[in-house]
Amino acid sequence: MILTKKKFSTSIEQLVIDKRCSYIDAIVIFCQDNHLEPDAVKGLVTPPLKEKIKAEAVGLKMVKDSGSNAKLPI
């Protein structure tokens, strides 16, 4: 399977809608369904998708909200 950033983002957005899950969970589900390690898709995460993941992570207190200085390990 050849993935582009656009196809990956579209797939994740669709999983979030269909399964009513978080973006973080959607990426894990996508990786499980496609027999991929999460590290294998980190280059496919677009800036808008990163922002959505960051907002979720801040909301779940996984990372501190320090403005634009907070970085996710992806």
C-alpha positions in Angstrom: 0.0 0.0 0.0 1.4 3.4 -1.0 0.2 6.2 1.2 0.4 9.9 0.7 -0.1 12.4 3.4 -3.4 13.4 2.0 -4.7 9.8 1.9 -3.5 9.1 5.4 -5.1 12.3 6.8 -8.4 11.5 5.0 -8.3 8.0 6.4 -7.7 9.2 9.9 -10.5 11.9 9.7 -12.9 9.2 8.4 -12.0 6.8 11.3 -12.6 9.6 13.8 -16.1 10.2 12.3 -17.0 6.5 11.8 -15.7 5.2 15.1 -16.3 8.3 17.1 -12.8 8.1 18.5 -10.0 10.4 19.2 -7.3 11.2 16.6 -4.7 9.4 18.6 -6.9 6.3 18.8 -7.7 6.6 15.0 -4.0 6.5 14.2 -3.5 3.4 16.4 -6.6 1.7 14.8 -5.3 2.6 11.3 -1.9 1.1 12.1 -3.4 -2.1 13.5 -5.7 -2.5 10.6 -2.8 -2.0 8.1 -0.2 -4.0 10.1 2.0 -0.9 10.6 4.0 0.4 13.5 3.0 3.9 14.6 6.6 5.0 14.0 6.1 4.0 10.3 3.4 6.7 9.8 4.9 9.6 11.7 6.1 11.2 8.4 2.5 11.1 7.0 1.0 13.3 9.8 0.2 16.7 8.3 0.5 20.0 10.3 -3.3 20.3 10.6 -3.5 16.7 11.9 -0.7 17.4 14.3 -2.6 20.4 15.7 -5.7 18.3 16.3 -3.6 15.6 18.0 -1.9 18.3 20.1 -5.2 19.8 21.2 -6.4 16.3 22.3 -3.1 15.7 24.1 -3.4 19.0 26.0 -7.0 18.3 26.8 -6.1 14.9 28.2 -3.1 16.5 30.0 -0.7 14.3 28.1 1.4 17.4 27.3 1.4 20.9 28.9 0.0 23.7 26.9 2.9 26.1 26.6 1.7 28.0 23.6 3.5 27.0 20.4 6.5 25.6 22.3 4.8 22.3 23.1 6.1 19.5 20.9 4.7 16.1 20.3 7.1 13.2 19.7 5.9 12.8 16.1 
